[in-house]
């Protein structure tokens, strides 16, 4: 009753899906990968953290004066 409902597979999407499923087997560390991990995995989080701590200390050590609020 519901025959003939097969979906046409897109070759490029199937290839992309297979590549994603096997990524851990095909991954190789390169100079570019090390740089990306260093920038986005280490340097960026450290800089964001330091900025947050600096702003917190700025407003809570009496240096930054907030008008109209109690901080």
C-alpha positions as CSV (number, residue, x, y, z in Angstrom):
1,X,0.0,0.0,0.0
2,X,2.9,2.4,0.7
3,X,5.3,1.1,-1.9
4,X,7.3,3.3,-4.2
5,X,8.2,5.7,-1.4
6,X,12.0,5.3,-1.6
7,X,14.0,8.5,-1.1
8,X,16.6,9.5,-3.7
9,X,19.9,9.8,-1.9
10,X,22.1,12.7,-2.6
11,X,25.6,11.4,-3.3
12,X,27.4,14.5,-1.8
13,X,25.4,14.4,1.4
14,X,26.0,10.7,1.8
15,X,29.8,11.2,1.3
16,X,29.8,14.1,3.8
17,X,28.0,11.9,6.4
18,X,30.4,9.0,5.9
19,X,33.3,11.4,6.3
20,X,31.8,12.7,9.6
21,X,31.3,9.2,10.9
22,X,34.9,8.3,10.3
23,X,36.5,11.6,11.3
24,X,38.3,10.2,14.3
25,X,39.9,7.5,12.1
26,X,41.0,10.0,9.4
27,X,42.1,13.0,11.5
28,X,45.8,14.0,11.4
29,X,47.5,16.6,13.5
30,X,49.0,19.3,11.3
31,X,50.6,22.6,12.0
32,X,47.3,24.3,11.1
33,X,45.4,22.1,13.5
34,X,47.8,22.9,16.4
35,X,47.5,26.6,15.6
36,X,43.7,26.5,15.7
37,X,43.6,24.5,18.9
38,X,46.1,27.0,20.4
39,X,44.1,30.0,19.4
40,X,40.5,28.9,19.9
41,X,41.0,26.3,22.6
42,X,43.6,28.0,24.8
43,X,44.3,31.7,24.0
44,X,40.8,32.9,23.4
45,X,39.3,31.4,26.6
46,X,42.2,32.7,28.7
47,X,41.8,36.2,27.2
48,X,38.0,36.2,27.8
49,X,38.5,35.0,31.4
50,X,41.1,37.7,32.1
51,X,38.9,40.3,30.7
52,X,36.0,39.2,32.9
53,X,38.1,39.2,36.0
54,X,39.6,42.6,35.2
55,X,36.1,44.1,34.8
56,X,34.9,42.5,38.0
57,X,37.9,43.8,39.9
58,X,37.5,47.3,38.3
59,X,33.9,47.7,39.6
60,X,34.4,46.0,42.9
61,X,37.6,47.8,44.1
62,X,36.1,51.2,44.1
63,X,37.8,52.3,40.8
64,X,34.7,52.1,38.7
65,X,31.9,54.2,40.0
66,X,28.4,53.1,39.0
67,X,25.9,55.9,39.2
68,X,22.3,55.1,40.0
69,X,23.0,51.6,41.3
70,X,24.4,49.9,44.3
71,X,27.3,47.8,43.4
